[in-house]
Amino acid sequence: MPILTESIGSIPRPAELQEGLKAFAAGDIGAKELEILSRRALLNTIRSLEETGSPVITDGEQTKPSFATYPIQGMRHLDPNGVVIPFEDGHTRRLPRITAGPFRYQMHAVDFFNTARSLTTSPLKQAVISASALSLLYPAEGIAGYSLESFTQDLLDEQEKDIRDCLDAGVHNVQIDFTEARLSLKLDGSKGLLRSFIDLNNRVLERFTDAERKKIGVHTCPGGDHDSTHSADIEYSELLPLLFGLKATNFYLEYAGEKNKQEVLRVLKESILPGQRVFIGVIDVLNPRIETPEEVRDLVLEAVEYIPLSQLGTTDDCGFSPFADDTSTSREIAFAKIRVRVEGTKLAERALEKTQVAV
């Protein structure tokens, strides 16, 4: 039985595009010039991902300003002083907050997908941001004339459209980025916030049929930005039993960076439900050292002791550059690590085949 393997999404942007983004922000180049640089980076990224042998590729999020805030890029009614997300190395990321309704996406994931689709015939997955993450855009004090209930309904409608348009366009699968799941436990140890996030995301997932949900997955990790995390100190045992209550089929989990892997596997075994598949991260995206295929193989073979092979896949712990300005990992290292994941997964397949033959 082949072991499925997929990337999470983002690839570090080339230096040319990084400089172009800075120049565009400073007003030194226009949108046309930036579009040329972005398309060049996109094409190079797709070709490089194909060369890794990866059976499913992404657009590398080359034209996304951020995995989290692409839907509100260009929105007028925004206050930059929203929720602050602190990382362990001391740096922070800050979400904006909306100041008026109705809430409407300004950019849609299907647009990124269609652009990439025009450049490749390889199976393409598409990442979208979770409804729970975008729910943090609504200010705690509320908005006059635009209630939380109205915002929530608009948000659910918009995320359904973001996912459905990708499915209708022929996406291989859709990955909902739910990186705030683990962080929510750091903010609220009672798990009330996590439960509310899961309930909100399920209100979106319930709008899809069982067949459609087979192409919908969820990614979660302790954050990955400038080689730092926001919630790696939260144990998986606190998260996974609730996480698998999401009405999705595929779960993409950070794993290579975990210290107590056997405990994680034990909790996974107890938490995963029939019909669900877990893609364990076998590549540590925060460590510049390039793993060996044999190391990846061994992680997979250990996981098979706990997770049925029919419910197991491999992935990377996180995207390599979820935010456009994150250059902590080079493109060369990112592609090399992806190539190792693909090769190591194949080694695991062959090892398992030999075991079955021997039996």
Protein Blocks (a to p, Z undefined) as FASTA:
>chain_A
ZZddddfkiacddfklmmmmmmmmnopacfklmmmmmmmmmmmmmmmmmmnopabdcehl
mmbgbfklmmmgoiabbcfblcddddfkopacdddddfbdcdddfbdfklmmmmmmmmoc
bdcddddddfklmmmmpcfkbpehiafklmmmmmmmmmmmmmmmmmmnopabdcddffkl
mmmmmmmmnommmmmmmmmmmmmmmmpcfklmmmgccdddebjeehiafklmpcfklmmm
mmmmpccfbdcddfklpmblmlmmmmmmmmpcghiacdddfbdfkbmbdcdfklmmmmmm
mmmmmmcfklgccddfbdfblbfklckbcfklmmmmmmmmmmmmmmmmmmmmmmmmmZZ
